[in-house]
C-alpha cells in the first residue's frame, strides 16, 4: 500500500537544498528543488521538466508540518536534463548509486491502479495529474477536458477542443464528486487515442499513446465484461488481451464479429482461408467507420465464430472461445445491447450546453 505521507531525504547540491524520496520503485526528486538545483534553467528545459510523465504528487513531512510536493523519478531526469543539466544529473546519479546499497525507506511511490470514484467513473494518474474517465449509457468512455488540459501543462484549454475533434466526439457529463454532482465538458477517449489529434501539442503524442496503451486496456478491465467502447456507427470494440475485436449487431440483434480480428485472436495469419471454410449464412460484409473513413469488413456470426474456433488447432483457440462466451456474449445479451452494468451518466451534445459549466 502506498504510504499516506513521506519523510524526504535531505541532500545538498552546490550549496542548494535538494530533497528526495527513496521508494521501492526508485529515487524521486522534489520538482521545485530540481529547478533550484539547476540555478536558472532555460524555458525549454522548464517545459521538458513540466512535460515529464514519470512524476507524482506526494505529501511530505517536515517536522510537524505536511506539504504537498511534485516529485520526479530519477530515470526521467536522465531523459530530459541534457547538456544544460549535466552537472546536476551526474550528482543525482551518484546519490542514486549510494542509495542502491540500502533498503528503500518506504513503499512504492507510484500506485498504478486507477481509483474508482463512482460506479461509472475512474481516475488515472498521468504523472501528478489525475485524469478522469466516465462511461456513458452506452458504455463509451469519455475524458474530462480540464484534466486533458492540465495533463498537457495548461497549453490546451477547453475551447481549443473544437478544432481537434468533431462535435459528436464532445459533450457534457454530470459527474459525482465529493462536493456533489458537477457538470464537466468531456471528449471521447477513443478519439483522443489518435496521436495525430495532439501532434501540435508538446508531448501530445506521448499523452495519446499513454491513453491507448495504459488507459484503454484498464478501462476494459474495470468497465466489466471486456467492453472498451461503443462506436458512432453502432459497432463495439472489445479487447482480447491487447488485441482489438470489433463486433456489430445485425438487424436481428445478433452479433457479427470482424473476421480479421477473430483470426488475430486465434493466432491465424490468413482470415480468407477461414472465410472459405464457412457456410454462406455464417459470413457477411459490414460497413464500419474508421479513422480513414467508412470501410467494408468481412464479418462472421456466432455460428461462424464457433466453426472457426473448433476447426483451429492454435493454442489460443480455447482461451479465445472462453473469452467470447464468458465476457463478450454476456455483455451483449444482458440487455440486448453493448451496455455495461451500473448507473451511467447521459452525455449531452455539445450544443446543449448547461446553464453553468463547472470548471
C-alpha positions as a Markdown table, in Angstrom:
| # | Residue | x | y | z |
|---|---|---|---|---|
| 1 | Unk | 0.0 | 0.0 | 0.0 |
| 2 | Unk | 1.3 | 3.5 | -0.8 |
| 3 | Unk | 2.2 | 5.5 | 2.3 |
| 4 | Unk | -0.1 | 8.4 | 3.2 |
| 5 | Unk | 2.9 | 10.7 | 3.8 |
| 6 | Unk | 6.6 | 10.5 | 3.3 |
| 7 | Unk | 9.7 | 11.7 | 5.1 |
| 8 | Unk | 12.1 | 13.1 | 2.4 |
| 9 | Unk | 15.9 | 12.6 | 2.5 |
| 10 | Unk | 17.8 | 15.9 | 2.6 |
| 11 | Unk | 20.8 | 16.5 | 0.3 |
| 12 | Unk | 22.8 | 19.5 | -0.9 |
| 13 | Unk | 24.0 | 20.3 | -4.4 |
| 14 | Unk | 26.3 | 23.3 | -4.9 |
| 15 | Unk | 25.0 | 24.8 | -1.6 |
| 16 | Unk | 21.4 | 24.3 | -2.5 |
| 17 | Unk | 19.0 | 22.0 | -0.6 |
| 18 | Unk | 17.6 | 19.1 | -2.7 |
| 19 | Unk | 15.1 | 16.7 | -1.2 |
| 20 | Unk | 14.4 | 13.2 | -2.4 |
| 21 | Unk | 12.2 | 10.2 | -1.6 |
| 22 | Unk | 13.7 | 6.7 | -1.7 |
| 23 | Unk | 10.9 | 4.3 | -2.7 |
| 24 | Unk | 10.9 | 0.7 | -3.8 |
| 25 | Unk | 10.4 | 1.9 | -7.4 |
| 26 | Unk | 13.4 | 4.3 | -7.4 |
| 27 | Unk | 14.5 | 7.7 | -6.1 |
| 28 | Unk | 12.1 | 10.6 | -6.7 |
| 29 | Unk | 13.3 | 14.2 | -6.5 |
| 30 | Unk | 11.2 | 17.1 | -5.4 |
| 31 | Unk | 10.5 | 19.1 | -8.5 |
| 32 | Unk | 11.0 | 22.6 | -7.3 |
| 33 | Unk | 14.3 | 21.5 | -5.6 |
| 34 | Unk | 15.4 | 20.2 | -9.0 |
| 35 | Unk | 14.7 | 23.6 | -10.6 |
| 36 | Unk | 16.5 | 25.3 | -7.7 |
| 37 | Unk | 19.5 | 23.0 | -8.1 |
| 38 | Unk | 19.7 | 23.8 | -11.8 |
| 39 | Unk | 20.0 | 27.5 | -10.9 |
| 40 | Unk | 18.2 | 29.4 | -13.7 |
| 41 | Unk | 17.1 | 26.7 | -16.2 |
| 42 | Unk | 16.1 | 27.8 | -19.7 |
| 43 | Unk | 12.5 | 28.0 | -20.7 |
| 44 | Unk | 13.0 | 24.9 | -23.0 |
| 45 | Unk | 14.3 | 22.9 | -20.0 |
| 46 | Unk | 11.4 | 24.1 | -17.8 |
| 47 | Unk | 8.9 | 22.9 | -20.5 |
| 48 | Unk | 10.7 | 19.5 | -20.7 |
| 49 | Unk | 10.5 | 19.1 | -16.9 |
| 50 | Unk | 6.8 | 20.1 | -16.8 |
| 51 | Unk | 6.1 | 17.5 | -19.5 |
| 52 | Unk | 7.7 | 14.6 | -17.7 |
| 53 | Unk | 5.1 | 11.8 | -17.3 |
| 54 | Unk | 7.0 | 10.0 | -14.5 |
| 55 | Unk | 6.1 | 12.4 | -11.7 |
| 56 | Unk | 3.6 | 12.2 | -8.8 |
| 57 | Unk | 2.2 | 14.4 | -6.1 |
| 58 | Unk | 3.3 | 13.3 | -2.6 |
| 59 | Unk | 2.5 | 14.6 | 0.9 |
| 60 | Unk | 5.9 | 15.2 | 2.5 |
| 61 | Unk | 6.6 | 15.5 | 6.3 |
| 62 | Unk | 8.7 | 18.4 | 7.5 |
| 63 | Unk | 8.7 | 18.2 | 11.3 |
| 64 | Unk | 5.1 | 18.7 | 12.4 |
| 65 | Unk | 4.1 | 20.2 | 9.0 |
| 66 | Unk | 2.8 | 18.4 | 5.9 |
| 67 | Unk | 3.3 | 19.8 | 2.4 |
| 68 | Unk | 2.3 | 18.5 | -1.0 |
| 69 | Unk | 5.1 | 18.4 | -3.5 |
| 70 | Unk | 5.6 | 17.2 | -7.0 |
| 71 | Unk | 8.3 | 14.6 | -7.3 |
| 72 | Unk | 10.1 | 13.4 | -10.4 |
| 73 | Unk | 11.6 | 9.9 | -10.9 |
| 74 | Unk | 15.4 | 9.6 | -11.2 |
| 75 | Unk | 15.4 | 7.9 | -14.7 |
| 76 | Unk | 13.0 | 10.6 | -16.0 |
| 77 | Unk | 15.7 | 13.2 | -15.3 |
| 78 | Unk | 18.2 | 11.3 | -17.4 |
| 79 | Unk | 16.0 | 11.8 | -20.5 |
| 80 | Unk | 15.2 | 15.5 | -20.1 |
| 81 | Unk | 18.1 | 17.3 | -18.4 |
| 82 | Unk | 20.6 | 17.1 | -21.3 |
| 83 | Unk | 23.8 | 19.1 | -21.6 |
| 84 | Unk | 22.3 | 22.0 | -19.7 |
| 85 | Unk | 21.7 | 20.0 | -16.5 |
| 86 | Unk | 24.7 | 17.7 | -16.9 |
| 87 | Unk | 26.4 | 18.5 | -13.6 |
| 88 | Unk | 23.2 | 18.2 | -11.6 |
| 89 | Unk | 22.4 | 14.9 | -13.4 |
| 90 | Unk | 25.8 | 13.4 | -12.6 |
| 91 | Unk | 25.3 | 14.4 | -9.0 |
| 92 | Unk | 21.8 | 12.7 | -8.8 |
| 93 | Unk | 23.3 | 9.5 | -10.4 |
| 94 | Unk | 26.0 | 9.4 | -7.7 |
| 95 | Unk | 23.4 | 9.8 | -5.0 |
| 96 | Unk | 21.2 | 7.0 | -6.5 |
| 97 | Unk | 24.2 | 4.7 | -6.6 |
| 98 | Unk | 24.8 | 5.3 | -2.9 |
| 99 | Unk | 21.1 | 4.7 | -2.1 |
| 100 | Unk | 21.1 | 1.5 | -4.1 |
| 101 | Unk | 23.1 | -0.2 | -1.4 |
| 102 | Unk | 20.5 | 0.4 | 1.3 |
| 103 | Unk | 16.9 | -0.7 | 1.5 |
| 104 | Unk | 14.1 | 1.6 | 0.4 |
| 105 | Unk | 12.7 | 3.8 | 3.2 |
| 106 | Unk | 9.1 | 3.2 | 2.3 |
| 107 | Unk | 6.7 | 1.6 | -0.2 |
| 108 | Unk | 6.3 | 2.3 | -3.9 |
| 109 | Unk | 5.7 | 5.9 | -4.9 |
| 110 | Unk | 3.5 | 5.1 | -7.9 |
| 111 | Unk | 0.2 | 3.4 | -7.5 |
| 112 | Unk | -0.6 | 2.3 | -11.0 |
| 113 | Unk | -4.1 | 1.1 | -10.1 |
| 114 | Unk | -6.9 | 3.6 | -11.1 |
| 115 | Unk | -9.2 | 4.8 | -8.4 |
| 116 | Unk | -12.9 | 4.2 | -8.8 |
| 117 | Unk | -14.8 | 7.4 | -7.7 |
| 118 | Unk | -18.3 | 6.2 | -8.7 |
| 119 | Unk | -19.9 | 3.2 | -10.4 |
| 120 | Unk | -19.2 | 4.8 | -13.8 |
| 121 | Unk | -16.0 | 6.8 | -13.3 |
| 122 | Unk | -12.3 | 6.1 | -12.8 |
| 123 | Unk | -9.3 | 8.3 | -12.1 |
| 124 | Unk | -5.9 | 7.5 | -13.6 |
| 125 | Unk | -2.7 | 9.3 | -12.8 |
| 126 | Unk | -0.7 | 10.8 | -15.7 |
| 127 | Unk | 2.3 | 11.8 | -13.7 |
| 128 | Unk | 0.9 | 14.0 | -10.9 |
| 129 | Unk | -2.2 | 14.9 | -12.9 |
| 130 | Unk | -5.4 | 13.0 | -12.2 |
| 131 | Unk | -7.3 | 12.1 | -15.4 |
| 132 | Unk | -10.9 | 11.1 | -15.0 |
| 133 | Unk | -12.7 | 8.7 | -17.3 |
| 134 | Unk | -16.5 | 8.3 | -17.3 |
| 135 | Unk | -18.7 | 5.8 | -19.1 |
| 136 | Unk | -21.9 | 6.9 | -20.7 |
| 137 | Unk | -25.2 | 5.0 | -21.0 |
| 138 | Unk | -23.8 | 3.0 | -24.0 |
| 139 | Unk | -20.6 | 2.1 | -22.2 |
| 140 | Unk | -18.4 | 4.5 | -24.2 |
| 141 | Unk | -15.5 | 6.1 | -22.2 |
| 142 | Unk | -15.1 | 9.9 | -22.1 |
| 143 | Unk | -12.3 | 12.1 | -20.8 |
| 144 | Unk | -12.8 | 15.3 | -18.7 |
| 145 | Unk | -11.5 | 18.2 | -20.8 |
| 146 | Unk | -10.0 | 20.2 | -18.0 |
| 147 | Unk | -8.0 | 17.1 | -17.0 |
| 148 | Unk | -6.6 | 16.8 | -20.5 |
| 149 | Unk | -5.6 | 20.5 | -20.4 |
| 150 | Unk | -3.8 | 20.0 | -17.1 |
| 151 | Unk | -2.0 | 16.9 | -18.3 |
| 152 | Unk | -0.7 | 18.9 | -21.3 |
| 153 | Unk | 0.7 | 21.5 | -18.9 |
| 154 | Unk | -2.1 | 24.1 | -19.4 |
| 155 | Unk | -1.3 | 24.6 | -23.1 |
| 156 | Unk | -4.7 | 23.2 | -24.2 |
| 157 | Unk | -7.9 | 24.7 | -22.8 |
| 158 | Unk | -11.4 | 23.6 | -23.2 |
| 159 | Unk | -12.4 | 25.9 | -26.1 |
| 160 | Unk | -9.5 | 24.6 | -28.2 |
| 161 | Unk | -11.0 | 21.1 | -28.4 |
| 162 | Unk | -13.3 | 22.2 | -31.2 |
| 163 | Unk | -10.6 | 22.1 | -33.9 |
| 164 | Unk | -9.3 | 18.7 | -32.6 |
| 165 | Unk | -12.5 | 16.7 | -32.6 |
| 166 | Unk | -15.8 | 16.5 | -34.3 |
| 167 | Unk | -18.9 | 17.7 | -32.4 |
| 168 | Unk | -20.2 | 14.2 | -31.9 |
| 169 | Unk | -16.9 | 13.4 | -30.0 |
| 170 | Unk | -17.6 | 16.1 | -27.4 |
| 171 | Unk | -20.3 | 16.7 | -24.9 |
| 172 | Unk | -21.3 | 17.5 | -21.3 |
| 173 | Unk | -21.5 | 15.0 | -18.4 |
| 174 | Unk | -22.7 | 15.2 | -14.9 |
| 175 | Unk | -20.1 | 13.6 | -12.6 |
| 176 | Unk | -20.2 | 12.6 | -9.0 |
| 177 | Unk | -17.6 | 14.5 | -6.9 |
| 178 | Unk | -17.0 | 14.8 | -3.1 |
| 179 | Unk | -18.7 | 18.2 | -3.4 |
| 180 | Unk | -21.8 | 16.8 | -5.1 |
| 181 | Unk | -22.7 | 16.4 | -8.8 |
| 182 | Unk | -20.9 | 18.7 | -11.2 |
| 183 | Unk | -21.1 | 19.3 | -14.9 |
| 184 | Unk | -18.0 | 18.8 | -16.9 |
| 185 | Unk | -17.1 | 19.1 | -20.6 |
| 186 | Unk | -15.9 | 15.7 | -21.9 |
| 187 | Unk | -14.4 | 14.2 | -25.1 |
| 188 | Unk | -14.4 | 10.7 | -26.4 |
| 189 | Unk | -11.5 | 8.7 | -25.1 |
| 190 | Unk | -11.0 | 6.6 | -28.3 |
| 191 | Unk | -10.9 | 9.8 | -30.4 |
| 192 | Unk | -8.1 | 11.2 | -28.2 |
| 193 | Unk | -6.1 | 8.0 | -28.6 |
| 194 | Unk | -5.1 | 9.0 | -32.1 |
| 195 | Unk | -1.7 | 10.7 | -31.8 |
| 196 | Unk | -2.4 | 12.9 | -34.8 |
| 197 | Unk | -5.0 | 14.8 | -32.8 |
| 198 | Unk | -2.4 | 16.2 | -30.4 |
| 199 | Unk | 0.6 | 16.3 | -32.7 |
| 200 | Unk | 0.8 | 20.1 | -32.4 |
| 201 | Unk | 1.0 | 20.0 | -28.6 |
| 202 | Unk | 4.3 | 19.4 | -26.8 |
| 203 | Unk | 4.2 | 15.9 | -25.5 |
| 204 | Unk | 0.7 | 15.5 | -27.0 |
| 205 | Unk | 1.6 | 12.3 | -28.9 |
| 206 | Unk | 3.1 | 10.8 | -25.7 |
| 207 | Unk | -0.2 | 11.6 | -23.9 |
| 208 | Unk | -2.2 | 9.9 | -26.7 |
| 209 | Unk | 0.0 | 6.8 | -26.6 |
| 210 | Unk | -0.5 | 6.6 | -22.8 |
| 211 | Unk | -4.2 | 6.8 | -23.3 |
| 212 | Unk | -4.1 | 4.0 | -25.9 |
| 213 | Unk | -1.7 | 1.7 | -24.1 |
| 214 | Unk | -2.4 | 2.3 | -20.4 |
| 215 | Unk | -5.9 | 3.7 | -20.0 |
| 216 | Unk | -8.0 | 1.9 | -22.7 |
| 217 | Unk | -6.9 | -1.6 | -21.6 |
| 218 | Unk | -7.6 | -0.8 | -17.9 |
| 219 | Unk | -11.0 | 0.7 | -18.7 |
| 220 | Unk | -11.8 | -2.6 | -20.4 |
| 221 | Unk | -10.9 | -4.4 | -17.2 |
| 222 | Unk | -12.7 | -2.1 | -14.9 |
| 223 | Unk | -15.8 | -1.4 | -17.0 |
| 224 | Unk | -16.7 | -5.1 | -16.9 |
| 225 | Unk | -17.2 | -7.9 | -19.5 |
| 226 | Unk | -14.4 | -6.7 | -21.7 |
| 227 | Unk | -16.2 | -3.8 | -23.4 |
| 228 | Unk | -14.0 | -0.9 | -24.3 |
| 229 | Unk | -16.1 | 1.4 | -26.4 |
| 230 | Unk | -19.2 | 1.7 | -28.5 |
| 231 | Unk | -18.6 | 3.4 | -31.8 |
| 232 | Unk | -20.7 | 6.0 | -33.5 |
| 233 | Unk | -21.7 | 3.5 | -36.3 |
| 234 | Unk | -23.2 | 1.2 | -33.7 |
| 235 | Unk | -20.3 | -1.3 | -33.6 |
| 236 | Unk | -18.4 | -2.1 | -30.4 |
| 237 | Unk | -14.8 | -2.6 | -29.5 |
| 238 | Unk | -13.7 | -5.3 | -27.1 |
| 239 | Unk | -10.1 | -6.2 | -26.1 |
| 240 | Unk | -8.8 | -9.8 | -26.0 |
| 241 | Unk | -5.6 | -9.0 | -24.2 |
| 242 | Unk | -4.1 | -6.3 | -26.3 |
| 243 | Unk | -5.9 | -7.3 | -29.5 |
| 244 | Unk | -9.0 | -5.3 | -30.6 |
| 245 | Unk | -12.1 | -7.3 | -31.6 |
| 246 | Unk | -14.8 | -5.3 | -33.3 |
| 247 | Unk | -18.4 | -6.5 | -33.1 |
| 248 | Unk | -21.5 | -5.2 | -34.9 |
| 249 | Unk | -25.2 | -6.0 | -34.3 |
| 250 | Unk | -27.2 | -7.2 | -37.2 |
| 251 | Unk | -30.8 | -6.1 | -37.9 |
| 252 | Unk | -32.0 | -9.1 | -35.9 |
| 253 | Unk | -29.9 | -8.0 | -32.9 |
| 254 | Unk | -27.3 | -10.9 | -33.3 |
| 255 | Unk | -23.6 | -10.1 | -33.1 |
| 256 | Unk | -21.3 | -10.2 | -36.1 |
| 257 | Unk | -17.5 | -10.3 | -35.5 |
| 258 | Unk | -14.9 | -8.8 | -37.8 |
| 259 | Unk | -13.2 | -11.9 | -39.3 |
| 260 | Unk | -9.7 | -10.5 | -39.3 |
| 261 | Unk | -10.0 | -9.6 | -35.6 |
| 262 | Unk | -11.2 | -13.1 | -34.8 |
| 263 | Unk | -8.3 | -14.6 | -36.7 |
| 264 | Unk | -5.8 | -12.4 | -34.8 |
| 265 | Unk | -7.3 | -13.6 | -31.6 |
| 266 | Unk | -6.9 | -17.2 | -32.7 |
| 267 | Unk | -3.4 | -16.7 | -34.0 |
| 268 | Unk | -4.4 | -17.4 | -37.6 |
| 269 | Unk | -2.5 | -15.4 | -40.3 |
| 270 | Unk | -4.9 | -15.5 | -43.2 |
| 271 | Unk | -8.6 | -14.9 | -42.4 |
| 272 | Unk | -9.6 | -15.5 | -46.0 |
| 273 | Unk | -8.8 | -19.2 | -45.6 |
| 274 | Unk | -11.2 | -19.3 | -42.6 |
| 275 | Unk | -13.9 | -17.5 | -44.5 |
| 276 | Unk | -13.6 | -20.0 | -47.4 |
| 277 | Unk | -14.5 | -22.9 | -45.0 |
| 278 | Unk | -17.6 | -21.2 | -43.6 |
| 279 | Unk | -21.2 | -21.7 | -44.9 |
| 280 | Unk | -22.8 | -18.8 | -46.7 |
| 281 | Unk | -25.1 | -17.9 | -43.9 |
| 282 | Unk | -22.2 | -17.7 | -41.4 |
| 283 | Unk | -20.4 | -14.8 | -43.1 |
| 284 | Unk | -21.3 | -11.3 | -44.5 |
| 285 | Unk | -19.9 | -7.9 | -45.2 |
| 286 | Unk | -20.5 | -5.0 | -42.8 |
| 287 | Unk | -19.7 | -1.3 | -43.2 |
| 288 | Unk | -17.8 | 0.4 | -40.3 |
| 289 | Unk | -16.4 | 3.8 | -39.5 |
| 290 | Unk | -12.6 | 4.1 | -39.3 |
| 291 | Unk | -10.1 | 6.9 | -39.0 |
| 292 | Unk | -9.7 | 6.8 | -42.8 |
| 293 | Unk | -13.5 | 6.9 | -43.4 |
| 294 | Unk | -16.1 | 4.2 | -43.7 |
| 295 | Unk | -14.8 | 0.8 | -44.8 |
| 296 | Unk | -16.3 | -2.7 | -45.5 |
| 297 | Unk | -15.2 | -5.6 | -43.4 |
| 298 | Unk | -15.8 | -9.3 | -43.7 |
| 299 | Unk | -17.8 | -10.4 | -40.6 |
| 300 | Unk | -18.9 | -13.8 | -39.2 |
| 301 | Unk | -21.8 | -14.6 | -37.0 |
| 302 | Unk | -21.8 | -16.6 | -33.8 |
| 303 | Unk | -22.2 | -19.9 | -35.6 |
| 304 | Unk | -19.3 | -19.0 | -37.9 |
| 305 | Unk | -17.2 | -17.9 | -34.9 |
| 306 | Unk | -17.6 | -21.4 | -33.3 |
| 307 | Unk | -16.9 | -23.0 | -36.6 |
| 308 | Unk | -13.6 | -21.1 | -36.8 |
| 309 | Unk | -12.7 | -21.8 | -33.2 |
| 310 | Unk | -13.4 | -25.6 | -33.4 |
| 311 | Unk | -11.5 | -26.1 | -36.6 |
| 312 | Unk | -8.5 | -24.2 | -35.3 |
| 313 | Unk | -5.6 | -26.1 | -33.8 |
| 314 | Unk | -4.0 | -23.0 | -32.4 |
| 315 | Unk | -3.2 | -22.9 | -28.7 |
| 316 | Unk | -5.1 | -19.7 | -28.2 |
| 317 | Unk | -8.4 | -21.1 | -29.6 |
| 318 | Unk | -9.9 | -22.4 | -26.4 |
| 319 | Unk | -8.8 | -19.3 | -24.4 |
| 320 | Unk | -10.4 | -17.1 | -27.1 |
| 321 | Unk | -13.6 | -19.2 | -27.0 |
| 322 | Unk | -13.9 | -18.9 | -23.3 |
| 323 | Unk | -13.4 | -15.1 | -23.5 |
| 324 | Unk | -16.1 | -14.8 | -26.1 |
| 325 | Unk | -18.6 | -17.0 | -24.2 |
| 326 | Unk | -17.9 | -15.6 | -20.7 |
| 327 | Unk | -17.3 | -11.9 | -21.5 |
| 328 | Unk | -18.4 | -10.7 | -24.9 |
| 329 | Unk | -21.7 | -12.5 | -25.5 |
| 330 | Unk | -23.0 | -12.0 | -21.9 |
| 331 | Unk | -22.3 | -8.3 | -22.3 |
| 332 | Unk | -24.5 | -8.1 | -25.4 |
| 333 | Unk | -27.2 | -10.5 | -24.2 |
| 334 | Unk | -27.7 | -9.0 | -20.8 |
| 335 | Unk | -29.7 | -6.0 | -22.2 |
| 336 | Unk | -29.7 | -6.8 | -25.9 |
| 337 | Unk | -27.1 | -4.1 | -26.4 |
| 338 | Unk | -23.5 | -3.3 | -25.5 |
| 339 | Unk | -24.4 | -1.6 | -22.3 |
| 340 | Unk | -22.2 | -2.1 | -19.2 |
| 341 | Unk | -24.0 | -2.6 | -15.9 |
| 342 | Unk | -24.2 | 0.2 | -13.4 |
| 343 | Unk | -25.6 | 3.8 | -13.4 |
| 344 | Unk | -24.1 | 5.8 | -16.3 |
| 345 | Unk | -24.3 | 9.5 | -17.0 |
| 346 | Unk | -26.0 | 10.7 | -20.1 |
| 347 | Unk | -23.7 | 12.7 | -22.3 |
| 348 | Unk | -25.4 | 15.9 | -23.6 |
| 349 | Unk | -24.5 | 17.1 | -27.1 |
| 350 | Unk | -22.1 | 20.0 | -27.3 |
| 351 | Unk | -24.8 | 22.4 | -28.5 |
| 352 | Unk | -26.9 | 21.6 | -25.4 |
| 353 | Unk | -24.6 | 23.4 | -23.0 |
| 354 | Unk | -25.8 | 23.6 | -19.4 |
| 355 | Unk | -26.6 | 26.9 | -17.9 |
| 356 | Unk | -23.4 | 26.8 | -15.9 |
| 357 | Unk | -20.2 | 25.0 | -16.8 |
| 358 | Unk | -18.3 | 23.8 | -13.7 |
| 359 | Unk | -14.6 | 24.1 | -14.3 |
